[in-house]
Amino acid sequence: MSENQNLLAEQRRALILDEVRRRGGVRVNELTRKLGVSDMTVRRDLDALARQGVLEKVHGGAVPVVEASTHEPGFEAKSGLELTAKEDIARAAAELVVPGTAIALSGGTTTYALAHQLLEVPDLTVVTNSVRVADVFHAAQRVSGQRQGAATVVLTGGVRTPSDSLVGPVADQAIGALHFDLLFLGVHGISLEAGLSTPNLAEAETNRRLVQSARRVVVVADHTKWGTVGLSSFAKLEQVDTLVTDAGLPTAARAEISEHLRRLVVAGETD
């Protein structure tokens, strides 16, 4: 980490979290030197990250939170993490969308960010099992009216999860009867061994149906999802056409992923 007193709080906290995860723990005095900020600023940052549940404060510093494979954070808890990365990913993913096509967006905070980027793409049919994603399009229509070229949104039914996705038999049946050109899939975790995974068993089955109904599968996931494994796997890496991620993904991981996927897009970088 470079010393920079002008880092935004969000950027500084992302650097702190990366350091904690990489090293397995850091001390406050180490962070003050690396970031060039005061002890009080670092402690406030650690307090904020601890409230988000992504690290644990200990005497003199912080350590990573070791989550069970069944732990499923709520939408609000996840929405405050890796904000810049998610926005970069959303912009890069939106460039893959062709006007007039049928696309699907799964639940998740990154697909939620993507939905905002798609509001100006004309004549889309959007299938989603995310209440939050559907609300993005519906809110835009309430503000601007039913403008020409506005997206047609199909929201599946189902049982609501902590991440505001709709899952279960009703969602599975609705998705199974549809076919879309492109699926944008948010994930809890992605790894070579487990593929794509989630802590929610019902959501895993719904995600399988989404993958089966799509001609092309695009995973949108920031670098912190790499190496994370949830309770249930729902797709192999070989079933993914494209992974859109951010520049925080390590070089070694990029090489591993490229061996299994047709295309890796790192937001902000050229192919």
C-alpha positions as CSV (number, residue, x, y, z in Angstrom):
1,M,0.0,0.0,0.0
2,S,1.3,3.4,-0.9
3,E,1.2,6.3,1.6
4,N,-1.5,8.8,0.5
5,Q,-3.3,11.1,2.8
6,N,-5.7,12.1,0.1
7,L,-7.3,8.7,-0.3
8,L,-11.1,8.7,0.0
9,A,-12.4,6.8,3.0
10,E,-13.9,4.1,0.7
11,Q,-10.5,3.6,-1.0
12,R,-8.6,3.6,2.2
13,R,-10.9,1.0,3.8
14,A,-10.6,-1.2,0.7
15,L,-6.8,-1.1,1.0
16,I,-7.1,-2.0,4.7
17,L,-9.4,-4.9,4.1
18,D,-7.1,-6.2,1.3
19,E,-4.1,-6.0,3.7
20,V,-6.0,-7.8,6.5
21,R,-7.0,-10.6,4.2
22,R,-3.6,-10.9,2.5
23,R,-1.6,-11.0,5.7
24,G,-4.1,-12.6,8.1
25,G,-4.1,-9.5,10.3
26,V,-2.6,-6.1,10.8
27,R,-1.7,-3.7,13.6
28,V,-3.0,-0.1,13.8
29,N,0.5,1.4,13.9
30,E,1.4,-0.5,10.7
31,L,-1.6,1.0,8.9
32,T,-0.9,4.5,10.0
33,R,2.6,4.3,8.5
34,K,1.5,2.7,5.3
35,L,-1.5,5.0,4.7
36,G,0.0,8.2,6.1
37,V,-3.0,9.0,8.3
38,S,-3.6,9.3,12.0
39,D,-4.2,6.6,14.5
40,M,-7.7,7.9,15.0
41,T,-8.5,7.7,11.3
42,V,-7.4,4.1,11.1
43,R,-9.4,3.2,14.2
44,R,-12.5,4.8,12.6
45,D,-11.9,2.8,9.4
46,L,-11.6,-0.4,11.4
47,D,-14.8,0.3,13.3
48,A,-16.6,0.9,10.0
49,L,-15.3,-2.4,8.5
50,A,-16.1,-4.3,11.7
51,R,-19.7,-3.0,11.5
52,Q,-19.9,-4.3,8.0
53,G,-18.8,-7.7,9.3
54,V,-15.8,-8.1,7.0
55,L,-13.1,-8.0,9.7
56,E,-12.8,-8.4,13.5
57,K,-11.2,-5.8,15.7
58,V,-8.6,-7.2,18.2
59,H,-6.3,-5.4,20.6
60,G,-4.1,-3.2,18.6
61,G,-5.4,-4.1,15.2
62,A,-7.7,-6.4,13.2
63,V,-8.0,-9.9,11.8
64,P,-10.2,-11.4,9.0
65,V,-13.6,-12.8,9.8
66,V,-13.8,-16.5,9.1
67,E,-17.3,-17.1,7.8
68,A,-19.1,-20.4,7.7
69,S,-20.0,-21.7,4.3
70,T,-23.6,-21.3,5.2
71,H,-23.3,-17.6,6.2
72,E,-25.4,-15.4,3.9
73,P,-25.0,-11.6,4.4
74,G,-28.0,-9.4,3.7
75,F,-28.2,-7.0,0.8
76,E,-27.5,-4.0,2.9
77,A,-24.4,-5.6,4.5
78,K,-22.9,-6.4,1.1
79,S,-23.9,-3.2,-0.6
80,G,-21.3,-1.2,1.3
81,L,-18.4,-3.4,0.1
82,E,-16.1,-2.8,-2.9
83,L,-18.3,0.0,-4.2
84,T,-15.8,1.4,-6.7
85,A,-15.0,-2.1,-8.0
86,K,-18.7,-2.9,-8.5
87,E,-19.3,0.3,-10.4
88,D,-16.3,-0.4,-12.7
89,I,-17.5,-3.9,-13.2
90,A,-21.0,-2.7,-14.0
91,R,-19.8,-0.3,-16.6
92,A,-17.7,-2.9,-18.3
93,A,-20.5,-5.5,-18.2
94,A,-23.0,-3.1,-19.7
95,E,-20.8,-2.8,-22.8
96,L,-21.6,-6.5,-23.5
97,V,-25.4,-5.8,-23.9
98,V,-26.9,-5.4,-27.4
99,P,-30.1,-3.3,-27.7
100,G,-33.2,-5.3,-28.3
101,T,-32.0,-8.6,-26.7
102,A,-33.4,-10.6,-23.8
103,I,-31.1,-10.7,-20.8
104,A,-31.3,-12.0,-17.3
105,L,-29.9,-10.5,-14.1
106,S,-29.6,-12.6,-10.9
107,G,-29.7,-11.2,-7.4
108,G,-26.7,-9.4,-5.9
109,T,-25.2,-6.0,-5.3
110,T,-23.1,-6.1,-8.5
111,T,-26.0,-6.9,-10.7
112,Y,-27.9,-4.2,-8.9
113,A,-25.1,-1.8,-10.0
114,L,-25.3,-3.2,-13.5
115,A,-29.1,-2.5,-13.7
116,H,-28.5,1.2,-13.3
117,Q,-26.0,1.1,-16.2
118,L,-28.6,-0.6,-18.5
119,L,-31.4,2.0,-18.1
120,E,-30.5,3.7,-21.3
121,V,-30.1,0.6,-23.4
122,P,-33.2,0.5,-25.6
123,D,-35.7,-2.3,-26.1
124,L,-34.3,-4.8,-23.6
125,T,-36.3,-7.6,-22.1
126,V,-35.0,-8.1,-18.6
127,V,-35.7,-11.3,-16.6
128,T,-34.7,-11.2,-13.0
129,N,-35.3,-12.9,-9.7
130,S,-34.0,-9.8,-7.8
131,V,-36.5,-7.5,-6.2
132,R,-33.8,-4.8,-6.1
133,V,-32.9,-5.1,-9.8
134,A,-36.6,-4.9,-10.8
135,D,-37.0,-1.8,-8.6
136,V,-34.3,0.0,-10.5
137,F,-36.2,-0.3,-13.8
138,H,-39.6,0.3,-12.2
139,A,-38.3,3.4,-10.4
140,A,-36.9,4.8,-13.6
141,Q,-40.2,4.3,-15.4
142,R,-42.1,6.1,-12.5
143,V,-39.8,9.1,-12.9
144,S,-39.6,9.4,-16.7
145,G,-42.9,7.7,-17.6
146,Q,-43.3,4.8,-20.1
147,R,-40.8,6.1,-22.6
148,Q,-40.2,4.5,-26.0
149,G,-37.5,1.8,-25.8
150,A,-37.9,1.3,-22.0
151,A,-37.0,-2.2,-20.8
152,T,-39.7,-4.8,-20.3
153,V,-39.1,-6.4,-16.9
154,V,-40.1,-9.9,-16.0
155,L,-39.8,-10.5,-12.2
156,T,-40.1,-14.2,-11.2
157,G,-42.0,-15.1,-8.1
158,G,-40.6,-17.1,-5.3
159,V,-39.4,-16.9,-1.7
160,R,-37.3,-13.9,-0.7
161,T,-33.7,-14.5,0.6
162,P,-31.6,-12.2,2.8
163,S,-30.0,-10.8,-0.4
164,D,-33.5,-10.0,-1.8
165,S,-33.5,-12.7,-4.4
166,L,-36.5,-14.7,-5.2
167,V,-35.9,-18.5,-5.1
168,G,-37.6,-21.8,-4.8
169,P,-40.0,-23.9,-6.9
170,V,-42.1,-20.9,-8.2
171,A,-38.9,-19.0,-9.4
172,D,-37.4,-22.2,-10.8
173,Q,-40.5,-23.0,-12.9
174,A,-40.8,-19.5,-14.2
175,I,-37.1,-19.4,-15.2
176,G,-37.2,-22.9,-16.7
177,A,-39.9,-21.8,-19.2
178,L,-37.8,-18.9,-20.5
179,H,-34.8,-18.5,-22.8
180,F,-32.5,-15.4,-22.8
181,D,-29.5,-14.4,-24.8
182,L,-27.3,-13.3,-22.0
183,L,-27.3,-14.0,-18.2
184,F,-25.4,-11.7,-15.8
185,L,-24.8,-13.7,-12.7
186,G,-23.7,-12.4,-9.3
187,V,-22.0,-15.0,-7.1
188,H,-21.1,-15.4,-3.4
189,G,-17.9,-17.2,-4.3
190,I,-15.9,-18.5,-7.2
191,S,-13.0,-21.0,-7.2
192,L,-11.3,-23.6,-9.4
193,E,-12.4,-26.5,-7.2
194,A,-16.0,-25.4,-6.3
195,G,-16.8,-23.3,-9.4
196,L,-19.6,-20.9,-8.6
197,S,-21.2,-21.3,-5.2
198,T,-23.7,-19.8,-2.7
199,P,-24.5,-20.4,1.0
200,N,-28.2,-20.7,0.1
201,L,-29.4,-24.1,-1.1
202,A,-32.6,-22.9,-2.7
203,E,-30.7,-20.0,-4.5
204,A,-28.2,-22.6,-5.8
205,E,-31.0,-24.4,-7.6
206,T,-32.5,-21.2,-9.0
207,N,-29.1,-20.2,-10.3
208,R,-28.7,-23.6,-12.0
209,R,-32.0,-22.9,-13.8
210,L,-30.7,-19.4,-14.9
211,V,-27.6,-20.9,-16.3
212,Q,-29.5,-23.6,-18.1
213,S,-31.8,-21.0,-19.7
214,A,-29.1,-18.7,-21.0
215,R,-27.2,-18.9,-24.3
216,R,-24.3,-17.1,-22.7
217,V,-23.3,-16.7,-19.1
218,V,-21.4,-13.7,-17.8
219,V,-20.3,-13.7,-14.1
220,V,-19.9,-10.3,-12.5
221,A,-17.8,-10.6,-9.4
222,D,-15.2,-8.4,-7.7
223,H,-11.8,-9.8,-6.7
224,T,-12.8,-10.6,-3.1
225,K,-15.1,-13.4,-4.4
226,W,-12.1,-15.3,-5.8
227,G,-11.3,-18.2,-3.5
228,T,-14.5,-18.0,-1.5
229,V,-16.6,-21.1,-1.3
230,G,-20.3,-21.3,-0.2
231,L,-22.2,-24.3,0.9
232,S,-23.6,-25.3,-2.5
233,S,-22.0,-25.2,-6.0
234,F,-24.3,-24.5,-8.9
235,A,-22.0,-24.2,-11.9
236,K,-18.5,-25.2,-13.1
237,L,-16.1,-22.5,-14.4
238,E,-16.3,-24.2,-17.8
239,Q,-20.0,-23.2,-18.0
240,V,-19.1,-19.5,-17.8
241,D,-18.4,-17.6,-21.0
242,T,-17.1,-14.5,-19.5
243,L,-16.0,-13.2,-16.0
244,V,-16.0,-9.5,-15.5
245,T,-14.0,-8.5,-12.5
246,D,-11.8,-5.6,-11.2
247,A,-8.1,-4.8,-11.2
248,G,-7.7,-6.1,-7.7
249,L,-7.7,-9.7,-9.0
250,P,-4.1,-11.1,-8.5
251,T,-2.0,-12.0,-11.5
252,A,-1.8,-15.7,-10.5
253,A,-5.6,-15.9,-10.3
254,R,-6.0,-14.3,-13.7
255,A,-3.8,-17.0,-15.2
256,E,-5.7,-19.8,-13.5
257,I,-9.1,-18.4,-14.6
258,S,-8.0,-17.8,-18.2
259,E,-7.3,-21.6,-18.5
260,H,-11.0,-22.4,-17.7
261,L,-13.0,-19.5,-19.1
262,R,-13.4,-18.3,-22.7
263,R,-12.9,-14.6,-21.7
264,L,-11.7,-12.7,-18.7
265,V,-12.6,-8.9,-18.6
266,V,-10.8,-6.8,-16.1
267,A,-12.7,-3.5,-15.7
268,G,-10.6,-0.6,-16.6
269,E,-8.0,-2.6,-18.5
270,T,-8.0,-3.5,-22.2
271,D,-8.0,-7.1,-23.4
